Amino acid sequence: MFQRGRRASEKPQKMAFMWYIGIITILVADKAWADFKVSNQDLIVHVDSQESFELYLTKNLSEDVSVTIEVQHPDLVSVNTSSIYITKNDTKKKWDILINGRSAGHSIISLNVTPNNVTDYSQAFVRVTIEKSDILYHISTVVGWIYFLAWSVSFYPQIYSNYKRKSVVGLNFDYLSLNLVGFILYALFNCGLYWIPVVELEYFRRYPKGLNPVQVNDIFFALHATFATVITIIQCFIYETGNQRVSTTARIIHGIFVVFILISMILAIVTTIKWLDFLYYCSYVKLSITLIKYVPQAFYNYKRKSTVGWSIGNIFLDFTGGMLSMLQMILNAYNYDDWESIFGDPTKFGLGFFSVAFDIFFIIQHYVLYRVGSQNARSNEILHKQENSYDEDSEAFLKDMCCCGFRSQK
């Protein structure tokens, strides 16, 4: 009986405690930080022209604050006001900030609020791009779409050539295998950074005022390139291959890449590194593959003294894409006065230049070094001779030995 009465008396106490917690929660929510926001986090301004964005509060302030508007590069862009004082009873919650473009480049406009424990202003920033010419901007956009299409279509001349010849003899398997691994890792990086919320959150924590570098067209290109490479590899199982196989050197390189990726994945699983870092490591492998993947095909052409079976259409499209890619980087560097994007961090430009250099080398191989008259008509004959040259040389050697032996007997 005593225990029953005790339990009965505890019940209203628990209910009162829950009501108390609920009231406190409501009061805390009501007094939660007011957020400073901006209407647009990305703006393009022409030199000697103006644009504006709206700064606003999401709710009333709990106390007076002083807002300082900070400009990363004052020589590139300026604002019409540098500070705003807001009282807690102020009814105004929106302010128009005017931006003046001074010189071409990139800048960030952000806030500094005092005291800093009253509001959340972490998302109140604007990335400003100051450009010299709107015409150059549109030309750069058109150039970007053209090289995107050129690179996307560049896989199909080789696929069509293999289908038409019913043979993949002349296409180096080391190049093909490296291409597949590279595009798979490139697709993994793009899809992970664009579609996986945890990875995207890690990126924005590391670069709070950054912009996700992966766009939809990057994802499409990576997935499409992987698909086209898989189709080409399937052709290798269907059509004539000659004596070709993936070389021991390529197998060792693939083994090194696999070990590196597996170790990186394990480190990410045990949280030694972030998943974002794992994806970056995948992209580094892709970059290294881009540097070496053309070497096996170039050496294979040299060894065979022929480019028969290696589609020159693929090279012309890749060359077009590479040249236009570098042209776009140069146009953007001039328009935004951002030459450091090329010379300060030459990775992207250097890779594009490296690819174009190999394309030029392949064109020289095809039209100068190993030029074959009526190549289309004689291609099957040439390939047959080159792939079986070892057997023919052995047969000729045996015939010579027999002839010599016959003469000596005579």
C-alpha contacts under 8 A as a table, 3 or more apart, distances in Angstrom:
res1	aa1	res2	aa2	distance
1	M	4	R	5.10
1	M	5	G	6.31
2	F	5	G	5.24
2	F	6	R	6.25
3	Q	6	R	4.98
3	Q	7	R	6.20
4	R	7	R	5.18
4	R	8	A	6.15
5	G	8	A	5.02
5	G	9	S	6.20
6	R	9	S	5.19
6	R	10	E	6.31
7	R	10	E	5.07
7	R	11	K	6.51
8	A	11	K	5.50
8	A	12	P	7.63
9	S	12	P	6.24
9	S	13	Q	6.96
10	E	13	Q	5.11
10	E	14	K	6.27
11	K	14	K	5.27
11	K	15	M	6.43
12	P	15	M	5.01
12	P	16	A	6.09
13	Q	16	A	5.09
13	Q	17	F	6.18
14	K	17	F	5.01
14	K	18	M	6.24
15	M	18	M	5.11
15	M	19	W	6.27
16	A	19	W	5.09
16	A	20	Y	6.18
17	F	20	Y	4.99
17	F	21	I	6.27
18	M	21	I	5.10
18	M	22	G	6.18
19	W	22	G	5.05
19	W	23	I	6.24
20	Y	23	I	5.23
20	Y	24	I	6.25
21	I	24	I	5.14
21	I	25	T	6.13
22	G	25	T	5.09
22	G	26	I	6.31
23	I	26	I	5.16
23	I	27	L	6.24
24	I	27	L	5.09
24	I	28	V	6.08
25	T	28	V	5.13
25	T	29	A	6.05
26	I	29	A	5.09
26	I	30	D	6.08
27	L	30	D	5.04
27	L	31	K	6.22
28	V	31	K	5.03
28	V	32	A	5.93
29	A	32	A	4.95
31	K	62	S	6.95
33	W	61	L	7.52
33	W	62	S	7.95
33	W	118	V	5.84
33	W	119	T	4.83
33	W	120	D	6.28
34	A	57	L	6.49
34	A	58	T	5.72
34	A	59	K	5.18
34	A	60	N	6.42
34	A	61	L	6.07
34	A	118	V	7.31
34	A	119	T	5.04
34	A	120	D	6.43
35	D	57	L	5.71
35	D	58	T	5.36
35	D	59	K	7.20
35	D	119	T	5.65
35	D	120	D	4.83
35	D	121	Y	5.97
36	F	55	L	7.04
36	F	56	Y	5.79
36	F	57	L	4.82
36	F	58	T	6.62
36	F	119	T	7.09
36	F	120	D	6.28
36	F	121	Y	4.89
36	F	122	S	7.98
36	F	123	Q	7.30
36	F	124	A	5.73
37	K	55	L	5.89
37	K	56	Y	5.47
37	K	57	L	6.39
37	K	58	T	7.48
37	K	121	Y	6.99
37	K	123	Q	6.21
37	K	124	A	4.75
37	K	125	F	7.96
38	V	41	Q	6.61
38	V	53	F	6.82
38	V	54	E	5.51
38	V	55	L	4.64
38	V	56	Y	6.32
38	V	123	Q	7.72
38	V	124	A	5.44
38	V	125	F	6.88
38	V	126	V	7.54
39	S	53	F	5.91
39	S	54	E	5.12
39	S	55	L	6.64
39	S	56	Y	8.00
40	N	43	L	6.98
40	N	53	F	6.32
40	N	54	E	7.60
40	N	126	V	6.81
41	Q	124	A	7.92
41	Q	125	F	6.16
41	Q	126	V	4.21
41	Q	127	R	5.80
42	D	126	V	5.61
42	D	127	R	4.82
42	D	128	V	5.99
42	D	129	T	7.85
43	L	51	E	7.82
43	L	126	V	7.09
43	L	127	R	6.33
43	L	128	V	4.95
43	L	129	T	6.26
44	I	51	E	7.94
44	I	128	V	5.90
44	I	129	T	4.79
44	I	130	I	5.90
44	I	131	E	7.17
45	V	49	S	6.61
45	V	50	Q	6.49
45	V	51	E	6.19
45	V	99	I	7.99
45	V	100	N	7.66
45	V	101	G	5.88
45	V	128	V	7.14
45	V	129	T	6.14
45	V	130	I	4.77
45	V	131	E	6.29
46	H	49	S	5.32
46	H	50	Q	7.34
46	H	101	G	5.96
46	H	104	A	7.87
46	H	130	I	5.47
46	H	131	E	4.98
46	H	132	K	5.89
46	H	133	S	6.86
46	H	134	D	7.46
47	V	100	N	7.92
47	V	101	G	4.67
47	V	102	R	5.36
47	V	103	S	5.67
47	V	104	A	6.34
47	V	130	I	6.19
47	V	131	E	6.09
47	V	132	K	5.61
48	D	100	N	6.79
48	D	101	G	5.24
48	D	102	R	5.65
48	D	103	S	7.83
49	S	100	N	5.93
49	S	101	G	5.59
50	Q	98	L	6.88
50	Q	99	I	5.44
50	Q	100	N	4.68
50	Q	101	G	6.27
51	E	98	L	6.01
51	E	99	I	5.18
51	E	100	N	6.80
52	S	96	D	6.68
52	S	97	I	5.49
52	S	98	L	4.41
52	S	99	I	5.55
53	F	96	D	5.97
53	F	97	I	5.49
53	F	98	L	6.81
54	E	94	K	6.68
54	E	95	W	5.73
54	E	96	D	4.68
54	E	97	I	6.07
55	L	94	K	5.69
55	L	95	W	5.14
55	L	96	D	6.29
55	L	97	I	6.98
55	L	124	A	7.68
56	Y	93	K	5.35
56	Y	94	K	4.27
56	Y	95	W	6.24
57	L	60	N	7.46
57	L	93	K	5.18
57	L	94	K	6.68
58	T	93	K	7.71
59	K	93	K	7.95
60	N	88	K	6.59
60	N	89	N	7.63
61	L	64	D	7.03
61	L	87	T	7.53
61	L	88	K	4.78
61	L	89	N	7.63
61	L	118	V	7.34
61	L	119	T	7.67
62	S	88	K	5.74
62	S	118	V	6.92
63	E	87	T	6.58
63	E	88	K	4.74
63	E	118	V	7.24
64	D	85	Y	7.64
64	D	86	I	5.74
64	D	87	T	4.17
64	D	88	K	4.96
65	V	85	Y	6.11
65	V	86	I	5.44
65	V	87	T	6.42
65	V	88	K	7.81
65	V	113	V	6.63
65	V	114	T	5.56
65	V	115	P	6.20
65	V	118	V	7.82
66	S	83	S	7.21
66	S	84	I	6.01
66	S	85	Y	4.57
66	S	86	I	6.29
66	S	113	V	5.74
66	S	114	T	5.19
66	S	115	P	7.38
67	V	83	S	5.42
67	V	84	I	4.99
67	V	85	Y	6.09
67	V	86	I	7.67
67	V	111	L	6.67
67	V	112	N	5.88
67	V	113	V	4.62
67	V	114	T	6.57
68	T	82	S	5.87
68	T	83	S	4.38
68	T	84	I	6.55
68	T	111	L	5.73
68	T	112	N	5.10
68	T	113	V	6.30
69	I	81	T	7.48
69	I	82	S	4.99
69	I	83	S	5.77
69	I	109	I	6.99
69	I	110	S	5.98
69	I	111	L	4.84
69	I	112	N	6.54
70	E	82	S	7.15
70	E	109	I	5.72
70	E	110	S	5.31
70	E	111	L	5.86
70	E	112	N	7.15
71	V	74	P	5.70
71	V	77	V	7.43
71	V	78	S	7.09
71	V	79	V	7.99
71	V	107	S	7.20
71	V	108	I	6.13
71	V	109	I	4.67
71	V	110	S	6.63
72	Q	107	S	5.59
72	Q	108	I	5.31
72	Q	109	I	6.28
73	H	76	L	5.55
73	H	77	V	6.60
73	H	107	S	5.74
73	H	108	I	7.58
74	P	77	V	5.30
74	P	78	S	5.74
75	D	78	S	7.55
75	D	102	R	6.67
75	D	103	S	6.96
76	L	101	G	6.36
76	L	102	R	4.91
76	L	103	S	4.60
76	L	104	A	6.47
76	L	105	G	6.56
76	L	106	H	7.62
76	L	107	S	7.18
76	L	130	I	7.44
77	V	99	I	6.79
77	V	100	N	5.58
77	V	101	G	4.80
77	V	102	R	5.30
77	V	103	S	7.06
77	V	107	S	7.28
77	V	130	I	7.73
78	S	99	I	5.80
78	S	100	N	5.20
78	S	101	G	6.86
78	S	102	R	7.43
79	V	82	S	6.81
79	V	97	I	6.71
79	V	98	L	5.51
79	V	99	I	4.69
79	V	100	N	6.19
80	N	97	I	6.53
80	N	98	L	5.33
80	N	99	I	6.70
80	N	100	N	7.91
81	T	84	I	7.71
81	T	97	I	7.10
81	T	98	L	7.86
86	I	90	D	6.40
87	T	90	D	5.14
90	D	93	K	7.67
101	G	104	A	7.68
101	G	130	I	6.08
102	R	130	I	7.86
103	S	130	I	6.72
103	S	131	E	7.84
103	S	132	K	7.89
104	A	129	T	7.64
104	A	130	I	4.71
104	A	131	E	5.01
104	A	132	K	5.90
104	A	335	N	6.88
104	A	336	Y	4.78
104	A	337	D	5.34
105	G	129	T	6.08
105	G	130	I	5.17
105	G	131	E	6.70
105	G	336	Y	4.49
105	G	337	D	5.32
105	G	338	D	6.09
106	H	127	R	7.50
106	H	128	V	5.81
106	H	129	T	4.71
106	H	130	I	6.14
106	H	336	Y	7.16
107	S	127	R	6.12
107	S	128	V	5.15
107	S	129	T	6.55
108	I	125	F	6.90
108	I	126	V	5.65
108	I	127	R	4.65
108	I	128	V	5.79
109	I	125	F	5.48
109	I	126	V	5.12
109	I	127	R	6.58
109	I	128	V	7.39
110	S	124	A	6.25
110	S	125	F	4.32
110	S	126	V	6.56
111	L	121	Y	6.84
111	L	124	A	6.49
111	L	125	F	6.78
112	N	116	N	7.77
112	N	121	Y	7.81
113	V	116	N	5.32
113	V	119	T	7.68
113	V	121	Y	7.58
114	T	117	N	7.93
115	P	118	V	6.30
116	N	119	T	6.50
116	N	120	D	7.97
117	N	120	D	7.82
120	D	123	Q	7.85
121	Y	124	A	5.14
122	S	125	F	7.51
125	F	209	K	7.35
127	R	209	K	7.73
129	T	336	Y	7.32
130	I	336	Y	6.30
131	E	134	D	7.17
131	E	137	Y	7.98
131	E	335	N	5.39
131	E	336	Y	5.00
132	K	335	N	5.15
132	K	336	Y	6.63
133	S	136	L	5.36
133	S	137	Y	6.58
133	S	335	N	6.45
134	D	137	Y	4.94
134	D	138	H	6.46
135	I	138	H	5.27
135	I	139	I	6.18
136	L	139	I	4.95
136	L	140	S	5.97
136	L	331	L	6.94
136	L	332	N	7.92
136	L	335	N	6.75
137	Y	140	S	5.16
137	Y	141	T	6.32
137	Y	332	N	7.53
137	Y	335	N	7.48
138	H	141	T	4.96
138	H	142	V	6.27
139	I	142	V	5.16
139	I	143	V	6.12
140	S	143	V	5.05
140	S	144	G	6.06
140	S	328	Q	5.41
140	S	331	L	6.52
140	S	332	N	7.05
141	T	144	G	5.04
141	T	145	W	6.45
142	V	145	W	5.26
142	V	146	I	6.27
143	V	146	I	5.10
143	V	147	Y	6.29
143	V	324	L	6.25
143	V	325	S	7.65
143	V	327	L	7.94
143	V	328	Q	6.39
144	G	147	Y	5.45
144	G	148	F	6.10
144	G	324	L	7.30
144	G	325	S	6.81
144	G	328	Q	6.61
145	W	148	F	4.94
145	W	149	L	6.20
146	I	149	L	5.21
146	I	150	A	6.12
146	I	321	G	7.51
146	I	324	L	7.72
147	Y	150	A	4.82
147	Y	151	W	6.01
147	Y	320	T	6.81
147	Y	321	G	4.17
147	Y	322	G	7.26
147	Y	324	L	5.72
147	Y	325	S	6.30
148	F	151	W	5.38
148	F	152	S	6.14
148	F	221	F	7.83
148	F	321	G	6.89
149	L	152	S	4.98
149	L	153	V	6.05
150	A	153	V	5.33
150	A	154	S	5.97
150	A	317	L	5.38
150	A	318	D	6.79
150	A	320	T	6.70
150	A	321	G	5.36
151	W	154	S	5.07
151	W	155	F	7.62
151	W	317	L	6.39
151	W	318	D	5.72
151	W	321	G	5.50
152	S	155	F	6.74
152	S	221	F	6.49
152	S	224	H	7.39
152	S	225	A	7.02
153	V	156	Y	5.85
153	V	157	P	7.98
153	V	317	L	7.41
154	S	157	P	6.52
154	S	313	G	7.30
154	S	314	N	4.80
154	S	315	I	7.52
154	S	317	L	5.16
154	S	318	D	6.01
155	F	158	Q	6.08
155	F	159	I	6.73
155	F	225	A	7.54
155	F	228	A	6.34
155	F	229	T	7.54
155	F	314	N	6.21
156	Y	159	I	4.86
156	Y	160	Y	5.93
156	Y	228	A	7.61
156	Y	314	N	7.36
157	P	160	Y	5.11
157	P	161	S	5.98
157	P	311	S	6.26
157	P	313	G	5.57
157	P	314	N	5.60
158	Q	161	S	5.00
158	Q	162	N	6.13
158	Q	232	T	7.91
158	Q	310	W	7.04
158	Q	311	S	5.10
158	Q	313	G	7.48
158	Q	314	N	6.31
159	I	162	N	5.24
159	I	163	Y	6.25
159	I	231	I	7.66
159	I	232	T	5.93
160	Y	163	Y	5.01
160	Y	164	K	6.02
161	S	164	K	5.12
161	S	165	R	6.08
161	S	309	G	7.46
161	S	311	S	6.75
162	N	165	R	5.28
162	N	166	K	5.56
162	N	167	S	5.33
162	N	168	V	5.44
162	N	235	Q	7.28
162	N	239	Y	7.78
162	N	309	G	7.58
163	Y	166	K	4.99
163	Y	167	S	7.12
163	Y	235	Q	7.77
164	K	167	S	7.99
165	R	168	V	7.84
166	K	239	Y	5.19
166	K	240	E	6.52
167	S	236	C	7.83
167	S	239	Y	4.76
167	S	240	E	4.40
167	S	241	T	6.24
167	S	309	G	7.98
168	V	171	L	5.67
168	V	235	Q	7.29
168	V	236	C	6.08
168	V	239	Y	6.38
168	V	240	E	6.06
168	V	241	T	5.43
168	V	309	G	6.56
169	V	172	N	7.92
169	V	240	E	6.72
169	V	241	T	5.12
169	V	242	G	6.01
169	V	244	Q	7.44
169	V	309	G	5.83
169	V	383	L	6.95
170	G	301	N	7.77
170	G	307	T	6.88
170	G	308	V	5.91
170	G	309	G	4.12
170	G	310	W	5.57
170	G	383	L	7.38
171	L	176	L	7.87
171	L	297	Q	7.24
171	L	309	G	5.86
171	L	310	W	5.39
172	N	175	Y	5.53
172	N	176	L	6.52
172	N	244	Q	7.61
172	N	296	P	6.78
172	N	297	Q	5.37
172	N	300	Y	6.78
173	F	176	L	4.90
173	F	177	S	6.04
173	F	244	Q	7.09
173	F	245	R	6.10
173	F	246	V	5.33
173	F	247	S	7.99
174	D	177	S	5.23
174	D	178	L	6.15
174	D	245	R	7.89
174	D	246	V	5.28
174	D	247	S	6.56
174	D	250	A	5.92
174	D	293	K	7.68
174	D	296	P	6.21
174	D	297	Q	7.68
175	Y	178	L	5.28
175	Y	179	N	6.07
175	Y	293	K	5.26
175	Y	294	Y	6.31
175	Y	295	V	7.78
175	Y	296	P	5.92
175	Y	297	Q	6.09
176	L	179	N	5.06
176	L	180	L	6.31
176	L	229	T	7.34
176	L	233	I	7.38
177	S	180	L	5.18
177	S	181	V	6.42
177	S	246	V	7.71
178	L	181	V	5.29
178	L	182	G	6.04
178	L	250	A	7.97
178	L	254	H	7.81
178	L	289	I	6.45
178	L	293	K	5.93
179	N	182	G	5.11
179	N	183	F	6.15
179	N	229	T	7.25
179	N	289	I	7.51
179	N	293	K	6.80
180	L	183	F	5.37
180	L	184	I	6.14
180	L	226	T	6.25
180	L	229	T	5.96
180	L	230	V	7.16
181	V	184	I	5.20
181	V	185	L	6.27
181	V	286	K	7.77
182	G	185	L	5.33
182	G	186	Y	6.13
182	G	285	V	7.22
182	G	286	K	4.65
182	G	287	L	7.93
182	G	289	I	6.10
182	G	290	T	7.47
183	F	186	Y	4.81
183	F	187	A	5.97
183	F	222	A	6.01
183	F	223	L	7.69
183	F	225	A	6.43
183	F	226	T	5.39
183	F	286	K	7.26
184	I	187	A	5.14
184	I	188	L	6.12
184	I	222	A	7.53
184	I	223	L	7.80
184	I	226	T	6.05
185	L	188	L	4.91
185	L	189	F	6.17
185	L	282	C	5.56
185	L	283	S	6.51
185	L	285	V	7.68
185	L	286	K	6.30
186	Y	189	F	5.19
186	Y	190	N	6.29
186	Y	222	A	6.12
186	Y	282	C	7.27
186	Y	283	S	6.09
186	Y	286	K	6.33
187	A	190	N	5.17
187	A	191	C	5.92
187	A	219	I	6.44
187	A	222	A	4.76
187	A	223	L	5.78
187	A	226	T	7.73
188	L	191	C	5.35
188	L	192	G	5.79
188	L	279	L	7.32
188	L	282	C	7.82
189	F	192	G	5.27
189	F	193	L	6.12
189	F	279	L	5.17
189	F	280	Y	7.15
189	F	282	C	6.72
189	F	283	S	6.43
190	N	193	L	5.41
190	N	194	Y	6.03
190	N	214	V	5.94
190	N	218	D	6.83
190	N	219	I	5.67
190	N	222	A	7.67
191	C	194	Y	5.17
191	C	195	W	5.54
191	C	196	I	7.39
191	C	219	I	6.28
192	G	195	W	5.55
192	G	196	I	5.18
192	G	199	V	6.69
192	G	200	E	7.96
192	G	279	L	7.39
193	L	196	I	6.14
193	L	197	P	7.99
193	L	199	V	5.77
193	L	200	E	5.45
193	L	203	Y	7.98
193	L	212	N	7.77
193	L	214	V	6.92
193	L	276	L	7.57
193	L	279	L	7.92
194	Y	197	P	7.86
194	Y	200	E	6.70
194	Y	212	N	7.60
194	Y	214	V	6.19
194	Y	215	Q	7.55
195	W	200	E	7.71
196	I	199	V	5.56
196	I	200	E	6.32
197	P	200	E	5.05
197	P	201	L	5.98
198	V	201	L	5.12
198	V	202	E	6.27
199	V	202	E	5.03
199	V	203	Y	6.29
199	V	275	W	6.25
199	V	276	L	5.50
200	E	203	Y	5.02
200	E	204	F	6.39
200	E	212	N	7.80
200	E	276	L	7.97
201	L	204	F	5.24
201	L	205	R	6.13
202	E	205	R	5.12
202	E	206	R	6.26
202	E	274	K	7.68
202	E	276	L	6.51
203	Y	206	R	5.19
203	Y	207	Y	6.03
203	Y	208	P	7.98
203	Y	212	N	7.83
203	Y	276	L	6.78
204	F	207	Y	4.79
204	F	208	P	4.82
204	F	209	K	7.34
204	F	210	G	6.63
204	F	211	L	7.97
205	R	208	P	5.38
207	Y	210	G	4.97
212	N	215	Q	7.66
214	V	218	D	6.20
214	V	219	I	7.47
215	Q	218	D	5.33
215	Q	219	I	6.76
216	V	219	I	5.21
216	V	220	F	6.31
217	N	220	F	4.98
217	N	221	F	6.06
218	D	221	F	5.24
218	D	222	A	6.20
219	I	222	A	5.26
219	I	223	L	6.15
220	F	223	L	5.35
220	F	224	H	5.86
221	F	224	H	5.10
221	F	225	A	5.85
222	A	225	A	5.16
222	A	226	T	6.21
223	L	226	T	5.13
223	L	227	F	6.18
224	H	227	F	4.98
224	H	228	A	6.12
225	A	228	A	5.16
225	A	229	T	6.11
226	T	229	T	5.18
226	T	230	V	6.18
227	F	230	V	5.14
227	F	231	I	6.32
228	A	231	I	5.07
228	A	232	T	6.36
229	T	232	T	5.05
229	T	233	I	6.27
230	V	233	I	5.02
230	V	234	I	6.18
231	I	234	I	5.07
231	I	235	Q	6.40
232	T	235	Q	5.08
232	T	236	C	6.65
233	I	236	C	5.01
233	I	237	F	6.95
234	I	237	F	5.30
234	I	238	I	6.58
235	Q	238	I	4.98
235	Q	239	Y	5.76
236	C	239	Y	5.71
236	C	240	E	7.30
236	C	241	T	6.43
237	F	241	T	7.99
241	T	244	Q	5.95
242	G	387	E	6.21
243	N	387	E	6.61
246	V	250	A	6.48
246	V	251	R	6.95
247	S	250	A	5.28
247	S	251	R	6.35
248	T	251	R	4.98
248	T	252	I	6.24
249	T	252	I	5.19
249	T	253	I	6.32
250	A	253	I	5.01
250	A	254	H	6.11
251	R	254	H	5.05
251	R	255	G	6.08
252	I	255	G	4.94
252	I	256	I	6.29
253	I	256	I	5.16
253	I	257	F	6.35
254	H	257	F	5.06
254	H	258	V	6.10
255	G	258	V	5.07
255	G	259	V	6.18
256	I	259	V	5.27
256	I	260	F	6.17
257	F	260	F	5.12
257	F	261	I	6.12
257	F	285	V	7.06
258	V	261	I	5.17
258	V	262	L	6.03
259	V	262	L	5.16
259	V	263	I	6.09
260	F	263	I	5.31
260	F	264	S	6.18
261	I	264	S	5.06
261	I	265	M	6.07
261	I	278	F	7.98
261	I	281	Y	7.54
261	I	282	C	6.94
262	L	265	M	5.01
262	L	266	I	6.19
263	I	266	I	5.16
263	I	267	L	6.22
264	S	267	L	5.10
264	S	268	A	6.24
264	S	278	F	5.85
264	S	281	Y	7.49
265	M	268	A	5.02
265	M	269	I	6.16
265	M	278	F	6.41
266	I	269	I	4.99
266	I	270	V	6.27
267	L	270	V	5.33
267	L	271	T	6.09
267	L	272	T	5.06
267	L	273	I	5.73
268	A	271	T	4.84
268	A	272	T	5.85
268	A	273	I	4.93
268	A	274	K	5.57
268	A	275	W	5.50
268	A	278	F	6.52
269	I	272	T	7.67
270	V	273	I	7.88
271	T	274	K	6.24
273	I	277	D	6.36
273	I	278	F	7.30
274	K	277	D	5.19
274	K	278	F	6.59
275	W	278	F	4.89
275	W	279	L	6.35
276	L	279	L	5.17
276	L	280	Y	6.28
277	D	280	Y	4.89
277	D	281	Y	6.17
278	F	281	Y	5.07
278	F	282	C	6.38
279	L	282	C	4.95
279	L	283	S	6.33
280	Y	283	S	4.98
280	Y	284	Y	6.30
281	Y	284	Y	5.00
281	Y	285	V	6.44
282	C	285	V	5.21
282	C	286	K	6.40
283	S	286	K	4.90
283	S	287	L	6.25
284	Y	287	L	5.02
284	Y	288	S	6.28
285	V	288	S	5.11
285	V	289	I	6.18
286	K	289	I	5.06
286	K	290	T	6.26
287	L	290	T	5.09
287	L	291	L	6.53
287	L	351	L	7.92
288	S	291	L	5.15
288	S	292	I	6.63
289	I	292	I	5.27
289	I	293	K	5.52
290	T	293	K	5.59
290	T	294	Y	7.70
290	T	351	L	7.35
290	T	355	S	7.86
291	L	294	Y	7.50
291	L	351	L	7.10
291	L	354	F	7.31
291	L	355	S	7.92
292	I	295	V	5.62
292	I	296	P	7.95
293	K	296	P	6.61
293	K	297	Q	7.87
294	Y	297	Q	5.56
294	Y	298	A	6.25
294	Y	358	F	6.98
295	V	298	A	5.19
295	V	299	F	6.09
296	P	299	F	5.20
296	P	300	Y	5.93
297	Q	300	Y	4.90
297	Q	301	N	6.16
298	A	301	N	5.23
298	A	302	Y	6.30
298	A	362	F	6.94
299	F	302	Y	4.94
299	F	303	K	6.02
300	Y	303	K	5.05
300	Y	304	R	6.15
301	N	304	R	5.19
301	N	305	K	5.65
301	N	306	S	5.34
301	N	307	T	5.46
301	N	365	Q	7.66
302	Y	305	K	4.89
302	Y	306	S	6.91
302	Y	365	Q	7.98
304	R	307	T	7.86
304	R	386	Q	6.33
305	K	369	L	7.88
305	K	370	Y	5.67
306	S	365	Q	7.72
306	S	366	H	7.35
306	S	370	Y	5.11
306	S	371	R	7.49
306	S	372	V	7.92
307	T	310	W	5.46
307	T	311	S	7.98
307	T	365	Q	7.05
307	T	366	H	5.71
307	T	370	Y	6.89
308	V	311	S	7.72
308	V	375	Q	7.55
308	V	379	S	6.11
308	V	382	I	7.81
308	V	383	L	7.02
309	G	379	S	7.81
309	G	383	L	7.95
311	S	314	N	5.55
311	S	315	I	7.05
312	I	315	I	5.00
312	I	316	F	6.34
312	I	362	F	7.97
312	I	363	I	7.33
312	I	366	H	7.52
313	G	316	F	5.19
313	G	317	L	6.30
314	N	317	L	5.37
314	N	318	D	6.07
315	I	318	D	5.03
315	I	319	F	5.87
315	I	359	D	5.71
315	I	362	F	7.32
315	I	363	I	7.47
316	F	319	F	4.97
316	F	320	T	6.08
316	F	359	D	7.48
317	L	320	T	5.01
317	L	321	G	6.14
318	D	321	G	5.07
318	D	322	G	6.03
318	D	356	V	7.66
318	D	359	D	7.28
319	F	322	G	5.11
319	F	323	M	6.07
319	F	355	S	7.67
319	F	356	V	5.45
319	F	359	D	5.79
319	F	360	I	7.67
320	T	323	M	5.30
320	T	324	L	6.13
321	G	324	L	5.26
321	G	325	S	5.95
322	G	325	S	5.02
322	G	326	M	6.33
322	G	352	G	5.51
322	G	353	F	7.22
322	G	355	S	6.87
322	G	356	V	5.78
323	M	326	M	5.30
323	M	327	L	6.12
323	M	352	G	7.65
323	M	353	F	7.91
323	M	356	V	6.86
324	L	327	L	4.77
324	L	328	Q	6.06
325	S	328	Q	5.21
325	S	329	M	6.45
325	S	352	G	7.15
326	M	329	M	5.05
326	M	330	I	6.24
326	M	349	F	6.29
326	M	352	G	6.55
326	M	353	F	7.46
327	L	330	I	5.09
327	L	331	L	6.12
328	Q	331	L	5.04
328	Q	332	N	6.08
329	M	332	N	5.18
329	M	333	A	6.00
329	M	342	I	7.44
329	M	349	F	7.56
330	I	333	A	5.01
330	I	334	Y	6.21
330	I	339	W	7.96
330	I	342	I	7.89
331	L	334	Y	5.25
331	L	335	N	6.00
332	N	335	N	4.98
332	N	336	Y	5.84
332	N	337	D	7.76
332	N	338	D	7.38
333	A	336	Y	5.45
333	A	337	D	5.31
333	A	338	D	4.44
333	A	339	W	4.93
333	A	340	E	7.88
333	A	341	S	6.96
333	A	342	I	7.50
334	Y	337	D	4.85
334	Y	338	D	6.58
334	Y	339	W	7.01
335	N	338	D	7.77
338	D	341	S	5.85
338	D	342	I	7.96
339	W	342	I	5.48
339	W	343	F	6.22
339	W	344	G	7.44
340	E	343	F	4.98
340	E	344	G	4.19
340	E	345	D	6.62
341	S	344	G	5.66
341	S	345	D	5.59
341	S	346	P	7.13
342	I	345	D	5.66
342	I	346	P	5.00
342	I	348	K	7.75
342	I	349	F	6.11
343	F	346	P	5.25
345	D	348	K	7.64
346	P	349	F	5.35
346	P	350	G	5.43
347	T	350	G	5.07
347	T	351	L	6.03
348	K	351	L	5.24
348	K	352	G	6.29
349	F	352	G	5.12
349	F	353	F	6.11
350	G	353	F	5.02
350	G	354	F	5.98
351	L	354	F	4.95
351	L	355	S	6.18
352	G	355	S	5.23
352	G	356	V	6.26
353	F	356	V	5.10
353	F	357	A	6.07
354	F	357	A	5.08
354	F	358	F	6.42
355	S	358	F	5.25
355	S	359	D	6.26
356	V	359	D	4.90
356	V	360	I	6.23
357	A	360	I	5.17
357	A	361	F	6.30
358	F	361	F	4.85
358	F	362	F	6.15
359	D	362	F	5.06
359	D	363	I	6.22
360	I	363	I	5.04
360	I	364	I	6.24
361	F	364	I	5.09
361	F	365	Q	6.19
362	F	365	Q	4.93
362	F	366	H	6.10
363	I	366	H	5.05
363	I	367	Y	6.03
363	I	368	V	7.85
364	I	367	Y	5.40
364	I	368	V	5.13
364	I	369	L	6.28
365	Q	368	V	5.70
365	Q	369	L	4.75
365	Q	370	Y	5.57
365	Q	371	R	7.47
366	H	369	L	6.57
366	H	370	Y	5.65
366	H	371	R	5.73
367	Y	370	Y	6.65
367	Y	371	R	5.01
368	V	371	R	5.46
372	V	375	Q	5.24
374	S	377	A	5.55
374	S	378	R	6.36
375	Q	378	R	5.22
375	Q	379	S	5.50
376	N	379	S	5.30
377	A	380	N	7.63
378	R	381	E	5.36
378	R	382	I	6.15
379	S	382	I	5.18
379	S	383	L	6.07
380	N	383	L	5.22
380	N	384	H	6.06
381	E	384	H	5.18
381	E	385	K	6.26
382	I	385	K	5.19
382	I	386	Q	6.12
383	L	386	Q	5.12
383	L	387	E	5.96
384	H	387	E	5.43
384	H	388	N	6.14
385	K	388	N	5.36
385	K	389	S	5.63
386	Q	389	S	5.05
387	E	390	Y	7.77
388	N	391	D	5.45
388	N	392	E	6.43
389	S	392	E	5.10
389	S	393	D	6.04
390	Y	393	D	5.22
390	Y	394	S	6.19
391	D	394	S	5.11
391	D	395	E	6.13
392	E	395	E	5.02
392	E	396	A	6.11
393	D	396	A	5.10
393	D	397	F	6.10
394	S	397	F	5.07
394	S	398	L	6.28
395	E	398	L	5.17
395	E	399	K	6.26
396	A	399	K	5.07
396	A	400	D	6.23
397	F	400	D	5.18
397	F	401	M	6.30
398	L	401	M	5.06
398	L	402	C	6.22
399	K	402	C	5.06
399	K	403	C	6.14
400	D	403	C	5.07
400	D	404	C	6.07
401	M	404	C	5.15
401	M	405	G	6.15
402	C	405	G	5.08
402	C	406	F	6.14
403	C	406	F	5.03
403	C	407	R	6.17
404	C	407	R	5.20
404	C	408	S	6.19
405	G	408	S	5.18
405	G	409	Q	6.30
406	F	409	Q	5.18
406	F	410	K	6.34
407	R	410	K	4.99
